[in-house]
Amino acid sequence: MNAMVNNNDWTSIKNCYIYDITSSSVKVSIEIEVDKEGILYLGTSKYYMTKEYYPVFSEGKYIFTLTELDPNTKYFFYIKNVYTT
């Protein structure tokens, strides 16, 4: 809904892999054709995701290392690409 209001283009995240899970960290890998300097926004509500993570871009994918996570907590995230063209 907010995407329509703000005139943003939203697409589903595909080829997303979550791995190296510990009680306070996790890695997220997302396949992408071209580096658009994506930023991962994380939060405990789908309406409020303010913590920013910057990826390493390698071999056609973003790799994010998310740290300082709380155990037994549900998290939501989205990726914002800085460059859209």
C-alpha positions in Angstrom: 0.0 0.0 0.0 2.7 2.5 0.9 4.5 1.7 -2.3 1.5 2.9 -4.3 1.2 6.0 -2.2 4.9 6.9 -2.6 4.9 5.9 -6.2 7.5 3.1 -5.6 8.0 -0.1 -7.5 8.0 -3.1 -5.2 8.8 -6.6 -6.3 9.0 -9.9 -4.4 12.4 -11.0 -3.2 13.4 -14.1 -5.0 16.3 -16.5 -4.5 16.8 -15.4 -1.0 18.7 -17.7 1.3 19.0 -17.4 5.1 21.9 -19.3 6.7 24.6 -19.3 9.4 21.9 -18.7 12.0 23.0 -18.1 15.6 21.2 -16.7 18.6 22.2 -13.2 17.7 23.1 -13.1 14.0 22.2 -14.5 10.6 23.4 -14.1 7.0 21.0 -13.3 4.1 22.0 -13.9 0.5 19.9 -12.6 -2.4 20.7 -13.2 -6.0 20.7 -10.1 -8.1 21.9 -9.5 -11.7 23.4 -6.0 -11.2 24.6 -4.3 -8.0 22.2 -1.5 -7.3 23.8 -0.7 -3.9 20.9 -2.3 -1.9 20.3 -1.6 1.7 18.5 -4.1 3.9 16.0 -2.5 6.4 15.1 -4.7 9.4 12.6 -4.4 12.2 10.2 -6.3 14.4 7.1 -4.8 12.7 6.2 -4.9 9.0 5.4 -1.2 9.4 8.6 -0.1 11.1 12.0 -1.3 9.8 14.7 1.2 10.6 17.9 -0.8 11.2 20.1 -0.6 8.1 22.5 -3.2 6.9 24.8 -2.8 3.9 25.8 -5.8 1.8 28.9 -7.2 0.2 28.1 -7.7 -3.5 29.9 -10.8 -4.8 29.3 -13.2 -7.7 25.8 -11.9 -8.6 24.4 -11.7 -5.1 24.1 -9.5 -2.1 25.3 -10.9 1.2 24.1 -9.2 4.3 25.3 -10.1 7.8 22.6 -9.2 10.3 23.9 -8.8 13.9 22.6 -7.9 17.4 19.4 -9.9 16.9 17.3 -11.0 19.9 16.5 -14.7 20.2 12.9 -15.8 19.7 12.0 -12.6 17.9 10.2 -12.3 14.6 11.9 -10.0 12.2 10.7 -8.3 8.9 12.9 -6.9 6.2 12.9 -5.3 2.8 15.7 -4.2 0.4 15.9 -0.7 -1.0 18.0 -0.3 -4.1 19.9 3.0 -4.2 20.3 2.9 -8.0 17.2 2.0 -9.9 18.5 2.4 -13.5 
